[in-house]
Amino acid sequence: MTKDLHYPGTHIIRGRVGWPLLGLLTLVVVMLGAVTGLVIRAGAAGPPGGRPDDWLKNTEQGNYCVTASNLNGDLGQASYSDGFYRAEPANQPYAAIVDQKTGTGWLVNLEDTTCLKETGEDLEALSPYDWWLPSFAVTAWSQLPGVWEGGLFIADAGDGFLVTMEMKGPGHLLSTLLITKNGELKDRRDWEYSALGEVVPDDLRPPPGANCPP
């Protein structure tokens, strides 16, 4: 299940983010439309100059495979392509599959191939299975007021909390999220990427044997 952070001064908005919102800030996550692949620009110049929106878009809507972990171990694996993502949480026999262009998602039981379809606001039901995705992290945390320093985003979230995002993956994908309180590490997430630009959208759709609703 989702392990939400319950820090002092924190309240939680459930749903497609599944992340803490610090202080009185309310983050509205808007899943953007699909793009055709990940733009890999390892030599791109970073801040100063404001938000590096190309970097953020690479993580939110790129074409890649990713493995996620936190202080307690593996969180899961996921693949992104052309507005689709497929997330398989660690130690659970499920795959959450979402078409971001249509706002449609499926939860597939990989053991018995049963399948549930969710749409619109009902996509919240998938949160226990895909809350750890890098796209959700970068979309939510980049909206905090903060400072970009090279490949780092640093935000003072109040109550002694400091949020740091490291955009040090290939093509400046989100690589690490650190949350500290008064200098003490409270949470860390890491993402490792592979198959850049190689993911085929058809491979992310529900398997034929699952008989998922169209």
N, C-alpha and C positions, 0 to 999 in steps of 0.2 A: 504494500500500500504506500501511498504518498507519505513521505516523512517531511511534513511542513516544519519550518523553523518557527519557534515560538519565543522570540526574544522580547525583552521588555519594550513596551511602546510599539509593538508590532500588531497589525491585524492582517488577516488573511482574506484574499479574494480567491475563491475556488474557481475552477473552470479551466480554460485552456492554458493558463499560466501555471497555476499550482505553486507559486512562489510567494514569499512574504513581501508585504508592502510596508515600508518603514515609516514611522511617524504618522502624519496625517495625509501622506501622499497616496492618491488613488491612481493606479496605472490602468489605462484602458488599452488592451492589446488588440491591435487590428492586424489580422493576417493578410498580408498583401497578396496581390495576384502572382501568378506563376511567371518565372523567367525561364529562358532557354539555356540552362546550364550555368555552371560556376565560372566566374571570371577570375582567372588566376593571374595576379599581377604582383609577383613577389618583389618587384622593384618599385612599387608605387610609393610615392611620397606620403607620409602621414601628417598628422597635425603638427604644428599649429595650423589653423585655418578652419576650425569648427568640426562638426561631426563627420567622420569618414563614412558617409552613407554607403559607398560601394563596399566597404568592409562589412558593414552590418548586413547588407543585402546578401553578400556571399554566404553568411551563416544562416540567415533566415530562409533563403530560397535557392540555395545552390544545388549542385549535383555532386554528391559524395556519399561515402559510408563513414560512420563514426562510431567509436566505442566510448562510453561514458563511465566514469568512476568517481567515487567520493572518498571520504576518510574511512568509510566502512567497507570499501571494496567495489566490485563491479556493479553498475547500475543497469547496463543493457547495451544493445547495439541498434543502430538505425541506419536507414538509407533514405536519401532525398533525390528527387529528380522531377523536373517539369511540373512543379506544384503538388507533387505527391510526396508523402513520406510514409515509411513503414518502420515502426518501433517495436522491438522485442525486448521487454524488460528481463533482467537477469532473474533466474530461478523461478520463472513463471511460464506456463505453457500457452502464452497468448501473444498475438501480434495485433497492435493497433495500427490501422491503415487509414490515412486521411487524404482526401482529394481537396486541397485548399481552394481550388478554383470554383468548386461547386458547394463547398461547405458540407461535404458528405464524408462520413467515416464508418468504418467497420471494426468490430472486435472479433477476431477469429481465434477460436480454441484450436491450437495446433495438434492436440491429441485426438479429439473426436471430430474435428473440422466443422463444428457448429459455428454459426456466425450471426452476429447482431448488427443491425444497421442503425446509425445515429445521424441526425442532421441538425443543422442550426445550433440552437442553444443546448440541445441534447448531447452535443459533442463533449460536454463537461463529464459525461460518464466515462470517457476515455482517460481522464486525468490520472488515475492511479497507474496507468500503463505507459504514459508518455511525458510526464511532468519534467523529466530529467533532460529533455532534448535541448541542445544548444540554441536552437532557434527561439525557444521560449525564454531562455535566460538572457540572451542578448537583446531581445525585443523589450523585455520588462526593465532590466537594469539600465540600459542605455538612456532611458527616459528620466532617470534621476538627474538632478542638477549636479554636474561634476566637471572635471577637467580632463582633457585628452593630452597625454604626454607621450609622443611617439606611438608605440603600440600598446599603451596602457590607458585605461579609463579609470579614474579615481573619483569616487563620490563620497562626500560626508553625508551619511544618512541620518544623523542625529542620534541622541542618546548614547554617544560614544562609539557608534557603529561606523565602520569604513568599508566601502565596497570597492573592490578592485577587479576589473576585467582585463585579462591579457589576451590581446588579439595577435597571437604569435603562431597560429597554425598556418599551413600553406595558403597563400593568397589572403593572409590576415584573417583567417577564420578564428572564432573564439576558441581559445585553448585552455584557459584556466579562469575560474571565478573564486575569489577569496573574500570572505567576510570576517572582519575582526572587530573586537570590542575593546577599546582602550589598549590596543596592541596585542590582545590575546586572540589567537585563531579560533573562530567559532564554526566555520564551515569552509570546505574547499571542494570544488568540483573540477575535474579535468576531462578533456575530450581529445581523442586521437583520431586522425582522419586517414582515409585510404580511398582508392578507386575514384580519384578526382576526375569528374567529367565522364565517367564510364558507366554510370548507373542507368539502366534502361527502365522507363516508366512501367512497361508491361510487367516487369519482374516484381513490382511493388503492389500490384493489384491482388485482391483476394484470390487464393488458389481455386481452380475450377471445382475441385471436390468439395469446397466449403459451401457451395450453393448459396452464396450471399445474395441478398436482394440487390437488384441493379440500382 
